[in-house]
């Protein structure tokens, strides 16, 4: 049987102090007003308007209207206008690509412009391989080529490189890329930066959208790249430039291209 450590009830000590109870100290001593810290009167705060409160909706960017391909989702679903007639420029605001045939003829006939264009294209001996662009890449993944210098901030001389390359091989196409009612150049390989003439065909924006919808869910298609068309084009271009700087052989550079392209391949169960 355990013995309690507490004393009996009659012998327990009181919680009151054992010493004498202090007498009343009396009123507090007066304090000089000069030594007192004066505080500013508190101003009543106005109620915060409800509209000025920070919400997650205001912090989040608006929902992107563009899918993984070239065309907006509103255009693919038929719920809005199609904005496919924008210049793929790197600097300045995009502007409609309505280059007259006279301008195309002058740029295509200029040997210096041709030399600058081919200097930015990685060509191989095989017509089956894509000829990737090594220069600037637009936000849609297409090659952006500055055919001429124009005054102003809009860089009106910057054009989609595949339009230049196609007409360089097949001649001038009137009103090329002017909108839905005019011809457009489609990539049969689905690599947006490809400049191989064998991989380019003349079509319409409607046909281009239909092909994108039909092939974008194929995990082996470049359209399914998780980095998007711009990320894919830039990664492949960087891999080629790295191989050229090291003086690698065409076979080693081709291996670099395949590795760079495989990085963005989506995971699949088949």
C-alpha contacts under 8 A as a table, 3 or more apart, distances in Angstrom:
res1	aa1	res2	aa2	distance
4	X	7	X	7.78
6	X	12	X	7.91
7	X	11	X	6.02
7	X	12	X	5.81
8	X	11	X	5.36
8	X	12	X	6.32
9	X	12	X	5.48
14	X	17	X	7.73
17	X	20	X	7.95
25	X	28	X	7.99
31	X	35	X	7.41
31	X	36	X	7.52
32	X	35	X	5.53
32	X	36	X	6.75
33	X	36	X	5.13
34	X	37	X	7.93
48	X	52	X	7.36
48	X	53	X	7.86
49	X	52	X	5.65
49	X	53	X	7.24
50	X	53	X	5.72
54	X	58	X	6.77
54	X	59	X	7.70
55	X	58	X	5.46
55	X	59	X	6.66
56	X	59	X	5.02
56	X	60	X	6.07
57	X	60	X	5.42
58	X	61	X	7.63
64	X	67	X	7.73
65	X	72	X	5.62
65	X	73	X	5.83
65	X	74	X	7.03
66	X	69	X	7.44
66	X	70	X	7.59
66	X	71	X	6.43
66	X	72	X	4.25
66	X	73	X	5.57
67	X	70	X	7.42
67	X	71	X	6.90
67	X	72	X	6.05
67	X	73	X	5.82
68	X	223	X	7.13
68	X	224	X	7.64
68	X	228	X	5.59
68	X	229	X	6.94
69	X	72	X	7.99
69	X	140	X	7.24
69	X	212	X	7.12
69	X	223	X	6.62
69	X	228	X	7.44
69	X	229	X	6.67
70	X	140	X	5.73
71	X	75	X	6.65
71	X	76	X	6.88
71	X	82	X	7.50
71	X	83	X	7.50
71	X	84	X	6.90
71	X	209	X	7.15
72	X	75	X	5.29
72	X	76	X	6.44
72	X	82	X	7.23
72	X	83	X	7.52
73	X	76	X	4.95
73	X	77	X	6.06
74	X	77	X	5.26
74	X	78	X	5.96
74	X	79	X	4.91
74	X	80	X	5.10
74	X	81	X	7.27
74	X	82	X	7.71
75	X	78	X	4.99
75	X	79	X	6.10
75	X	80	X	5.44
75	X	81	X	5.87
75	X	82	X	5.00
75	X	83	X	7.87
76	X	79	X	7.71
76	X	209	X	6.94
77	X	80	X	7.94
78	X	81	X	7.80
82	X	180	X	7.73
83	X	86	X	6.64
84	X	179	X	6.41
84	X	180	X	7.66
84	X	205	X	7.65
85	X	96	X	5.27
85	X	97	X	5.68
85	X	98	X	7.92
85	X	177	X	6.21
85	X	178	X	5.68
85	X	179	X	5.09
86	X	94	X	5.73
86	X	95	X	5.26
86	X	96	X	4.44
86	X	97	X	5.64
87	X	94	X	5.19
87	X	95	X	5.13
87	X	96	X	5.47
87	X	97	X	5.01
87	X	158	X	7.66
87	X	159	X	6.36
87	X	160	X	7.10
88	X	94	X	6.47
88	X	138	X	5.70
88	X	139	X	7.60
88	X	140	X	7.74
88	X	142	X	7.44
88	X	144	X	6.26
88	X	158	X	7.54
88	X	159	X	6.40
88	X	160	X	5.89
89	X	92	X	7.06
89	X	93	X	7.63
89	X	94	X	6.07
89	X	138	X	6.42
89	X	144	X	6.26
89	X	155	X	7.14
89	X	158	X	5.72
89	X	159	X	6.72
89	X	160	X	7.84
90	X	136	X	7.32
90	X	137	X	7.47
90	X	138	X	5.88
90	X	144	X	7.08
91	X	153	X	7.64
91	X	154	X	6.91
91	X	155	X	6.78
92	X	153	X	5.75
92	X	154	X	4.73
92	X	155	X	6.74
93	X	154	X	5.83
94	X	154	X	7.16
95	X	154	X	7.43
95	X	156	X	7.87
96	X	178	X	7.45
97	X	159	X	7.71
97	X	177	X	6.38
97	X	178	X	5.97
98	X	175	X	6.87
98	X	176	X	7.74
98	X	177	X	7.09
98	X	178	X	5.28
99	X	103	X	6.46
99	X	104	X	7.10
99	X	175	X	7.29
99	X	176	X	7.97
100	X	103	X	5.57
100	X	104	X	6.73
100	X	174	X	7.50
100	X	175	X	6.78
101	X	104	X	5.03
101	X	105	X	6.11
101	X	172	X	6.84
101	X	173	X	7.48
101	X	174	X	5.88
101	X	175	X	7.17
102	X	105	X	5.20
102	X	106	X	6.35
103	X	106	X	5.21
103	X	107	X	6.27
104	X	107	X	5.19
104	X	108	X	5.94
104	X	164	X	7.96
104	X	172	X	6.81
105	X	108	X	5.20
105	X	109	X	6.01
105	X	172	X	6.83
106	X	109	X	5.32
106	X	110	X	6.17
107	X	110	X	5.25
107	X	113	X	6.37
107	X	114	X	7.89
107	X	147	X	6.62
107	X	148	X	7.75
108	X	111	X	7.71
108	X	113	X	7.31
108	X	114	X	6.84
108	X	164	X	7.47
108	X	167	X	7.74
108	X	168	X	6.12
109	X	114	X	7.85
110	X	113	X	5.39
110	X	114	X	6.41
111	X	114	X	4.93
111	X	115	X	6.08
112	X	115	X	5.05
112	X	116	X	6.26
113	X	116	X	5.16
113	X	117	X	6.16
113	X	147	X	6.16
113	X	148	X	7.93
114	X	117	X	5.05
114	X	118	X	6.22
115	X	118	X	5.34
115	X	119	X	6.08
116	X	119	X	5.16
116	X	120	X	6.74
117	X	120	X	5.52
117	X	121	X	6.82
117	X	145	X	7.27
117	X	161	X	7.98
118	X	121	X	5.07
118	X	122	X	7.91
119	X	122	X	7.83
120	X	133	X	5.77
120	X	134	X	4.93
120	X	135	X	5.52
121	X	131	X	6.28
121	X	132	X	5.88
121	X	133	X	4.63
121	X	134	X	5.84
121	X	135	X	7.90
121	X	195	X	7.13
122	X	131	X	5.35
122	X	132	X	5.48
122	X	133	X	6.31
122	X	134	X	6.88
122	X	240	X	7.87
123	X	130	X	7.86
123	X	131	X	5.04
123	X	132	X	7.44
123	X	196	X	7.99
124	X	127	X	7.57
124	X	129	X	6.90
124	X	131	X	6.95
124	X	250	X	7.92
126	X	129	X	5.69
127	X	130	X	7.68
127	X	196	X	7.40
127	X	198	X	6.76
128	X	198	X	7.92
129	X	196	X	7.71
130	X	189	X	7.74
130	X	191	X	7.80
130	X	194	X	5.51
130	X	195	X	6.99
130	X	196	X	5.67
130	X	199	X	7.53
131	X	194	X	5.10
131	X	195	X	5.06
131	X	196	X	4.96
132	X	193	X	5.58
132	X	194	X	4.61
132	X	195	X	6.10
132	X	196	X	7.86
132	X	233	X	7.96
132	X	236	X	7.69
132	X	237	X	6.86
133	X	136	X	7.93
133	X	143	X	6.14
133	X	193	X	5.56
133	X	194	X	6.37
133	X	195	X	6.80
133	X	237	X	6.53
134	X	237	X	5.09
134	X	238	X	7.62
134	X	240	X	7.65
134	X	241	X	7.19
135	X	143	X	7.02
135	X	144	X	7.19
135	X	145	X	7.41
135	X	237	X	7.77
136	X	143	X	6.06
136	X	144	X	5.29
136	X	145	X	7.01
137	X	140	X	7.84
137	X	141	X	5.68
137	X	142	X	5.65
137	X	143	X	4.74
137	X	144	X	5.46
137	X	193	X	7.59
137	X	230	X	6.74
137	X	233	X	7.08
137	X	234	X	6.65
138	X	141	X	5.31
138	X	142	X	5.48
138	X	143	X	6.26
138	X	144	X	5.96
138	X	230	X	6.78
139	X	142	X	7.50
139	X	230	X	5.68
140	X	192	X	7.95
140	X	229	X	6.13
140	X	230	X	5.53
141	X	192	X	5.57
141	X	193	X	6.33
141	X	228	X	7.83
141	X	229	X	4.58
141	X	230	X	3.55
141	X	231	X	7.15
141	X	232	X	7.42
141	X	233	X	5.71
141	X	234	X	7.71
142	X	160	X	6.75
142	X	161	X	7.53
142	X	162	X	7.77
142	X	192	X	4.89
142	X	193	X	4.82
142	X	229	X	7.90
142	X	230	X	7.24
142	X	233	X	7.60
143	X	160	X	5.86
143	X	161	X	5.19
143	X	162	X	6.88
143	X	192	X	7.35
143	X	193	X	5.04
143	X	194	X	7.94
144	X	158	X	6.56
144	X	159	X	5.86
144	X	160	X	4.94
144	X	161	X	5.40
145	X	158	X	5.46
145	X	159	X	5.39
145	X	160	X	6.05
145	X	161	X	5.07
146	X	149	X	7.16
146	X	157	X	5.54
146	X	158	X	3.97
146	X	159	X	6.10
147	X	157	X	5.55
147	X	158	X	5.96
147	X	159	X	6.83
148	X	157	X	4.57
148	X	158	X	6.96
149	X	155	X	7.06
149	X	156	X	7.48
149	X	157	X	5.36
149	X	158	X	7.90
150	X	155	X	5.99
150	X	156	X	5.70
150	X	157	X	5.58
151	X	155	X	7.20
151	X	156	X	7.89
152	X	155	X	6.49
152	X	156	X	7.94
155	X	158	X	5.73
156	X	159	X	7.75
159	X	163	X	7.70
159	X	164	X	7.70
160	X	163	X	5.65
160	X	164	X	6.94
161	X	164	X	5.14
161	X	165	X	6.22
161	X	195	X	7.57
162	X	165	X	4.93
162	X	166	X	5.96
162	X	185	X	7.60
162	X	193	X	7.58
162	X	194	X	7.34
162	X	195	X	5.61
162	X	200	X	8.00
163	X	166	X	5.31
163	X	167	X	6.33
163	X	176	X	7.91
163	X	185	X	6.64
164	X	167	X	5.41
164	X	168	X	6.03
165	X	168	X	4.94
165	X	169	X	6.44
165	X	195	X	6.34
165	X	197	X	7.03
166	X	169	X	5.31
166	X	170	X	6.07
166	X	171	X	7.68
166	X	185	X	7.64
166	X	195	X	7.88
166	X	197	X	6.00
166	X	200	X	6.81
167	X	170	X	4.93
167	X	171	X	4.54
167	X	172	X	5.15
167	X	173	X	6.75
168	X	171	X	5.84
168	X	172	X	7.62
169	X	197	X	6.78
173	X	176	X	5.62
175	X	178	X	5.58
175	X	182	X	6.41
175	X	183	X	7.25
176	X	182	X	6.39
176	X	183	X	5.40
176	X	184	X	5.84
177	X	182	X	6.40
177	X	183	X	6.04
177	X	184	X	5.01
177	X	185	X	7.64
178	X	181	X	7.65
178	X	182	X	5.83
178	X	183	X	7.63
179	X	182	X	5.52
179	X	183	X	7.78
179	X	205	X	7.67
180	X	183	X	7.67
180	X	204	X	6.91
180	X	205	X	5.69
180	X	206	X	7.28
181	X	204	X	7.72
182	X	204	X	6.83
183	X	202	X	6.64
183	X	203	X	5.68
183	X	204	X	5.05
183	X	205	X	7.44
184	X	202	X	5.87
184	X	203	X	5.27
184	X	204	X	5.13
184	X	205	X	6.20
185	X	200	X	6.38
185	X	201	X	5.65
185	X	202	X	4.76
185	X	203	X	5.88
185	X	204	X	7.51
186	X	200	X	5.65
186	X	201	X	5.36
186	X	202	X	6.18
186	X	203	X	6.21
186	X	204	X	7.93
186	X	208	X	6.09
187	X	190	X	5.23
187	X	191	X	6.79
187	X	192	X	6.85
187	X	194	X	7.70
187	X	199	X	5.79
187	X	200	X	4.92
187	X	201	X	6.66
188	X	199	X	5.23
188	X	200	X	6.12
188	X	201	X	7.17
189	X	194	X	7.93
189	X	199	X	5.89
190	X	221	X	7.26
190	X	222	X	5.88
190	X	223	X	6.38
191	X	194	X	5.50
191	X	222	X	6.10
191	X	223	X	7.67
191	X	229	X	7.75
191	X	233	X	7.57
192	X	229	X	6.71
192	X	233	X	7.03
193	X	233	X	5.89
194	X	199	X	7.63
195	X	199	X	7.55
195	X	200	X	7.64
196	X	199	X	5.35
196	X	200	X	6.80
197	X	200	X	5.26
197	X	201	X	7.97
198	X	201	X	7.72
203	X	207	X	6.45
203	X	208	X	7.17
204	X	207	X	5.27
204	X	208	X	6.31
205	X	208	X	4.93
205	X	209	X	6.17
206	X	209	X	5.18
206	X	210	X	6.24
207	X	210	X	5.05
207	X	211	X	6.22
208	X	211	X	5.26
208	X	212	X	6.25
209	X	212	X	5.02
209	X	213	X	6.21
210	X	213	X	5.19
210	X	214	X	6.19
211	X	214	X	5.08
211	X	215	X	6.16
212	X	215	X	5.42
212	X	216	X	5.64
212	X	223	X	7.49
213	X	216	X	5.73
213	X	217	X	7.80
214	X	217	X	7.32
215	X	218	X	5.55
215	X	221	X	6.68
215	X	223	X	7.11
216	X	219	X	7.82
216	X	221	X	6.62
216	X	222	X	7.86
216	X	223	X	4.91
216	X	224	X	5.33
217	X	221	X	7.72
217	X	223	X	7.76
217	X	224	X	6.14
218	X	221	X	5.34
218	X	223	X	7.95
218	X	224	X	6.53
219	X	222	X	7.97
219	X	224	X	5.67
219	X	225	X	7.85
219	X	265	X	6.61
219	X	266	X	6.04
219	X	267	X	7.79
219	X	268	X	7.27
220	X	224	X	7.26
220	X	265	X	7.13
221	X	224	X	5.63
221	X	225	X	7.49
222	X	225	X	5.46
222	X	229	X	7.77
223	X	228	X	7.53
223	X	229	X	6.89
224	X	228	X	7.64
224	X	265	X	6.99
224	X	266	X	6.93
225	X	228	X	5.56
225	X	229	X	7.04
225	X	232	X	6.93
225	X	264	X	4.77
225	X	265	X	5.31
225	X	266	X	6.54
226	X	264	X	4.98
226	X	265	X	6.47
226	X	266	X	6.21
227	X	230	X	7.39
227	X	231	X	4.92
227	X	232	X	5.92
227	X	264	X	5.80
228	X	231	X	5.36
228	X	232	X	6.15
229	X	232	X	5.16
229	X	233	X	6.11
230	X	233	X	5.22
230	X	234	X	6.13
231	X	234	X	5.28
231	X	235	X	6.04
232	X	235	X	5.22
232	X	236	X	6.23
232	X	260	X	7.97
232	X	261	X	6.80
232	X	264	X	7.21
233	X	236	X	5.34
233	X	237	X	6.14
234	X	237	X	5.06
234	X	238	X	6.07
235	X	238	X	5.14
235	X	239	X	6.23
235	X	260	X	6.25
235	X	261	X	7.75
236	X	239	X	5.09
236	X	240	X	6.31
236	X	257	X	5.80
236	X	260	X	5.63
236	X	261	X	6.58
237	X	240	X	5.20
237	X	241	X	6.23
238	X	241	X	5.14
238	X	242	X	6.13
239	X	242	X	5.11
239	X	243	X	6.32
239	X	253	X	7.81
239	X	256	X	6.01
239	X	257	X	6.32
239	X	260	X	6.69
240	X	243	X	5.13
240	X	244	X	6.20
240	X	253	X	6.24
240	X	256	X	7.04
240	X	257	X	6.72
241	X	244	X	5.09
241	X	245	X	6.10
242	X	245	X	5.19
242	X	246	X	6.41
243	X	246	X	5.24
243	X	247	X	6.29
243	X	248	X	5.41
243	X	252	X	7.57
243	X	253	X	5.52
243	X	256	X	7.42
244	X	247	X	5.03
244	X	248	X	6.08
244	X	253	X	7.64
245	X	248	X	7.82
248	X	252	X	5.95
248	X	253	X	6.36
249	X	252	X	5.29
249	X	253	X	6.30
250	X	253	X	5.01
250	X	254	X	6.01
251	X	254	X	5.00
251	X	255	X	6.32
252	X	255	X	5.04
252	X	256	X	6.37
253	X	256	X	4.92
253	X	257	X	6.29
254	X	257	X	5.03
254	X	258	X	6.35
255	X	258	X	5.15
255	X	259	X	6.23
256	X	259	X	5.16
256	X	260	X	6.10
257	X	260	X	5.13
257	X	261	X	6.11
258	X	261	X	5.13
258	X	262	X	6.09
259	X	262	X	5.10
259	X	263	X	6.50
260	X	263	X	5.58
260	X	264	X	7.82
261	X	264	X	6.23
261	X	265	X	7.32
262	X	265	X	5.27
